């Protein structure tokens, strides 16, 4: 309740110091804060602290270079686990393609997602989308049965 109320407060503008433009629930909350002013700074601090800890404790940016066992395929992966997005730069036999990544599932050990063609540096105008699995423990990237080890 407190986090929701604090998130909506900055969006409200009071014209001519009038509360008539503000919904009743927010008016009551503001009046409550006027009478409990001494606790307000502590509540804001605790709310911000909890929000920051919950948001950033589980987010991580992962960047790795993964190479297939034959050495012909290279994947430069970059994942943002907070936004559940990322990119894969795939290089194979002269091709240099960027895929946009959407993370579908993540846990401590694995990131599972789908990659879609975004652009190419070597002239390709389209590419096949693919599902992938990135294993953090074994530091491997797997795509359509092809495994690549990451450094």
C-alpha positions as CSV (number, residue, x, y, z in Angstrom):
1,X,0.0,0.0,0.0
2,X,2.8,2.4,1.0
3,X,4.8,1.7,-2.2
4,X,1.8,2.1,-4.4
5,X,0.8,5.4,-2.8
6,X,4.3,6.7,-3.0
7,X,4.5,5.8,-6.6
8,X,1.4,7.7,-7.5
9,X,2.1,10.9,-5.5
10,X,4.7,12.4,-7.9
11,X,2.3,12.1,-10.8
12,X,-0.2,14.5,-9.1
13,X,0.0,18.2,-9.5
14,X,-2.0,20.4,-7.2
15,X,-3.3,23.6,-8.8
16,X,-3.9,26.6,-6.6
17,X,-3.3,24.4,-3.5
18,X,-6.7,22.8,-4.1
19,X,-7.3,19.1,-3.3
20,X,-10.4,18.9,-5.4
21,X,-8.5,17.6,-8.4
22,X,-7.1,14.7,-6.5
23,X,-8.9,11.4,-5.9
24,X,-10.3,10.9,-2.4
25,X,-8.0,8.0,-1.5
26,X,-5.0,10.1,-2.2
27,X,-6.5,13.1,-0.3
28,X,-6.9,10.8,2.8
29,X,-3.4,9.5,2.4
30,X,-2.0,13.1,2.2
31,X,-4.0,14.1,5.3
32,X,-2.7,11.1,7.1
33,X,0.9,12.1,6.2
34,X,0.3,15.7,7.5
35,X,-0.6,14.4,11.0
36,X,2.1,11.7,11.0
37,X,4.9,13.9,9.6
38,X,7.6,12.6,11.9
39,X,7.3,9.1,10.6
40,X,7.1,10.0,6.9
41,X,10.9,10.3,6.2
42,X,11.5,6.9,7.8
43,X,8.7,5.4,5.7
44,X,10.1,6.9,2.5
45,X,13.6,5.7,3.3
46,X,12.5,2.1,4.1
47,X,10.3,2.0,1.0
48,X,13.1,3.1,-1.3
49,X,15.6,0.8,0.4
50,X,13.3,-2.2,0.0
51,X,12.5,-1.3,-3.6
52,X,16.2,-1.0,-4.5
53,X,17.1,-4.2,-2.8
54,X,14.3,-6.2,-4.4
55,X,14.9,-4.7,-7.9
56,X,18.7,-5.0,-8.2
57,X,19.5,-8.0,-6.0
58,X,18.1,-10.3,-8.8
59,X,19.2,-8.4,-11.8
60,X,22.5,-9.0,-13.6
61,X,24.1,-8.2,-16.9
62,X,25.9,-11.2,-18.5
63,X,28.3,-10.8,-21.3
64,X,30.3,-13.7,-22.7
65,X,32.0,-15.0,-25.8
66,X,31.1,-18.6,-26.6
67,X,32.7,-20.7,-29.2
68,X,31.5,-24.0,-30.7
69,X,33.7,-27.1,-30.4
70,X,34.6,-26.9,-34.1
71,X,35.5,-23.3,-33.7
72,X,33.4,-22.3,-36.7
73,X,30.6,-20.6,-34.7
74,X,31.0,-17.8,-32.3
75,X,28.3,-16.3,-30.1
76,X,28.9,-13.0,-28.3
77,X,26.0,-13.0,-25.8
78,X,24.8,-10.1,-23.7
79,X,21.8,-10.6,-21.4
80,X,20.1,-8.1,-19.1
81,X,18.2,-10.2,-16.6
82,X,16.3,-7.2,-15.1
83,X,14.7,-6.3,-18.4
84,X,14.7,-9.9,-19.7
85,X,16.3,-8.8,-23.0
86,X,19.6,-8.9,-24.7
87,X,21.6,-9.5,-27.9
88,X,23.5,-12.3,-29.5
89,X,26.2,-11.5,-32.1
90,X,26.5,-14.7,-34.2
91,X,29.5,-15.2,-36.5
92,X,29.7,-18.2,-38.8
93,X,31.7,-18.6,-42.1
94,X,31.8,-14.9,-42.9
95,X,28.3,-14.1,-41.6
96,X,28.0,-11.5,-38.8
97,X,24.5,-11.3,-37.5
98,X,22.8,-9.6,-34.5
99,X,19.9,-11.3,-32.9
100,X,17.6,-9.6,-30.4
101,X,17.0,-11.8,-27.3
102,X,13.9,-12.2,-25.1
103,X,14.5,-14.2,-22.0
104,X,11.6,-16.5,-21.3
105,X,12.8,-18.2,-18.2
106,X,15.6,-17.7,-15.7
107,X,16.9,-19.2,-12.5
108,X,20.2,-19.4,-10.7
109,X,21.7,-21.8,-13.2
110,X,20.1,-21.3,-16.6
111,X,18.7,-18.6,-18.9
112,X,16.3,-19.8,-21.5
113,X,15.1,-17.6,-24.3
114,X,14.3,-16.9,-27.9
115,X,16.5,-15.0,-30.4
116,X,15.1,-13.0,-33.4
117,X,17.0,-11.6,-36.3
118,X,17.7,-7.9,-35.8
119,X,20.4,-6.9,-38.3
120,X,23.4,-8.1,-40.2
121,X,26.8,-6.6,-40.8
122,X,27.4,-8.8,-43.9
123,X,24.3,-8.2,-46.0
124,X,21.8,-10.8,-44.8
125,X,18.2,-9.4,-44.7
126,X,16.7,-12.1,-42.6
127,X,17.6,-14.9,-40.3
128,X,15.9,-17.8,-38.6
129,X,14.9,-17.3,-35.0
130,X,16.0,-19.9,-32.5
131,X,15.6,-21.0,-28.9
132,X,18.7,-21.1,-26.7
133,X,19.8,-22.1,-23.2
134,X,22.7,-20.4,-21.4
135,X,24.0,-22.5,-18.5
136,X,25.8,-20.3,-15.9
137,X,27.3,-23.3,-14.0
138,X,28.8,-25.1,-16.9
139,X,29.3,-21.9,-18.8
140,X,27.8,-23.3,-22.0
141,X,25.5,-21.8,-24.6
142,X,23.2,-24.2,-26.5
143,X,21.2,-23.5,-29.6
144,X,19.4,-26.1,-31.7
145,X,21.6,-28.9,-30.4
146,X,24.8,-27.1,-30.9
147,X,26.8,-26.5,-27.8
148,X,29.4,-23.7,-27.4
149,X,31.7,-23.2,-24.4
150,X,31.9,-19.7,-22.9
151,X,34.9,-18.0,-21.4
